Amino acid sequence: MQGSAIRYASLTARGLLPNRWDIIAFPLVFGLLLLAARGARETLAPLSALKEPVVSLDPVNLPEYALRTTLRMLAAMIASLLFTITYGTLAAKSRRAEVVLVPLLDILQSVPVLGYISFTVAFFMSLFPGRVAGAEAAAIFAIFTSQAWNMTFSFYQSLRTVPRDLEEATRCFRFSAWQRFWRLEVPFAMPGLVWNMMMSMSGGWFFVVASEAITVGDKTITLPGIGAYLAQATAERDLRAVGWVVLTMIAVIILYDQLLFRPLVAWVDKFRFEQTGAQTAPSSWFLDLIQQSRLFRTLLHPASLLLGGFARQRLSPPPDKARIGGSRSLARAMDVVWFVAVLAVAVFALRTIIAHVASGVGWHDVLDVAKLGLFTLLRVVVLIAIASLIWVPIGVKVGLRPRLAEKIQPLAQFLAAFPANLLFPVFVVAIVRFALNPDIWLSPLIILGTQWYILFNVIAGTMAYPNDFREAATNFRMRGWQWWRRVMLPGIFPYFVTGAITAAGGAWNASIVAEAVSWGDTRVVAHGLGAYIAENTAAGDYPKIVLGIAVMSILVTAFNRLLWRPLYAYAEDRLRLD
């Protein structure tokens, strides 16, 4: 008996026996893993497994459709995270790379999801001939394009605005560039990145219909999922099915909020940059469950040690030793060579695009598309301005109250994920019945899913704002407009700019869906570039698709360069938390 008691005590001390928390954690976590395995297995099936009809409007099938859609979105999120860390780091760390990567990111953000789908479906289908995996890869890539750019902008902005005193501290400790990146820059960027991950996940819902029900010319690919279900319900004017979609989305968003994002928000709170403790900290029952689970702590301990050792590796000499450089003249020569190479590639790409477009359109088409682009530009500018005036004050109020942020978080995610397609019946019926102008009354659909980029980034900026700075403002009795102008607006400005850039890019993307809407056989179209691209994508007219995408990219890039980039530079130089 005594020996058994000693062995029991030894196993308990080493965390090898379960406790009461494990009784809840293990079934929950392994149940999720089994569901993921089941959904992943179906992606390897032959393409013939997609029997007609691919989607049934029977609500009994919605749990399976929700699982398939959620797995696609999570796969796209993982790919977006890897892209964000790689691309954002290169753009922030290399002056030569930044010259290319930041404008390219503007262009990538401006290319609509339908633009990517038009040219990637055949490529992904050829990678997995005769398999569902090809169509799944195309859908995941389409969702990826609606998630990655926002996260990359956030990560890039955070790396460029790390407080200088923290950078000086890493030099004093003689951190290598590798150590400084993993032990300072990534933790500093994590709060903003997590909130943008939430926004990107929700933004993916906005385009899930386009990614699961793909029509390019005479080629149609439909995958089982909530998006395809919604597209079918819209085509059949089935309001009951639309209601089931809303309920299913609410359930799915609550689940991944509780099991993924709320634990992440609570975990990254420890990375906030401040010198005094926060008054209230976000919490998560699921994170507490994992942390209290004895066997999970034991199983995760080796990974924790591995990652900690990985971050502590030097892999490069300290900064002062790493600067074994050539002369300034050599650096200038390398700059010239680099810029010439970039210019040559840009000229080649431009000639290729012009040759392709010229094969199917004339100058009158170019002028018409430019005019349509200006219509959409006007809508985007007006709507972003209105959204900023509404959501910046609300975002600050929410961000100052972490407990309130926890309650608002799932609601904001649901509103951000709310597909515009669900409102098509209301807008189409109202516009037709009351003979309203589609150019005006379809415009709110553009901002419906993208205004939340501003809200989420402002909340993230407010929550990341040092508590000691706020306490100093309180001690100096700053109130009212003075508090906004001298304290909070400068503090959240870099985050707001990031949110506004991505909201504007998302609005351009949303114009594809919002400027040409249908409910059954009734179709309402507004004048704009989005409607032009949507109609030509459905027709499979590739020269006109390329022309529309090119004009949209030019307008978005020019707008970013003339407005957002100067504001970005101002935030980086004048409003850093030093």
Secondary structure, 3 states (H helix, E strand, C coil): CHHHHHHHHHHHHCCCCCCHHHHHHHHHHHHHHHHHHHHHHHCCCEHHHCCCCCCCCCHHHHHHHHHHHHHHHHHHHHHHHHHHHHHHHHHHHCHHHHHHHHHHHHHHHHCCHHHHHHHHHHHHHHHCCCEHHHHHHHHHHHHHHCCHHHHHHHHHHHHHCCCHHHHHHHHHCCCCHHHHHHHHHHHHHHHHHHHHHHHHHHHHHHCHHHHHEEEECCEEEECCCHHHHHHHHHHCCCHHHHHHHHHHHHHHHHHHHHHHHHHHHHHHHHHCCCCCCCCCCCCCHHHHHHHHCHHHHHHHHHHHHHHHHHHHCCCCCCHHHHCCCCCHHHHHHHHHHHHHHHHHHHHHHHHHHHHHHHCCCCHHHHHHHHHHHHHHHHHHHHHHHHHHHHHHHHHHHHHCCHHHHHHHHHHHHHHHHCCHHHHHHHHHHHHHHHCCCHHHHCCHHHHHCCHHHHHHHHHHHHHHCCHHHHHHHHHCCCCHHHHHHHHHHHHHHHHHHHHHHHHHHHHHHHHHHHCEEEECCEEEECCCHHHHHHHHHHHCCHHHHHHHHHHHHHHHHHHHHHHHHHHHHHHHHHCCCC
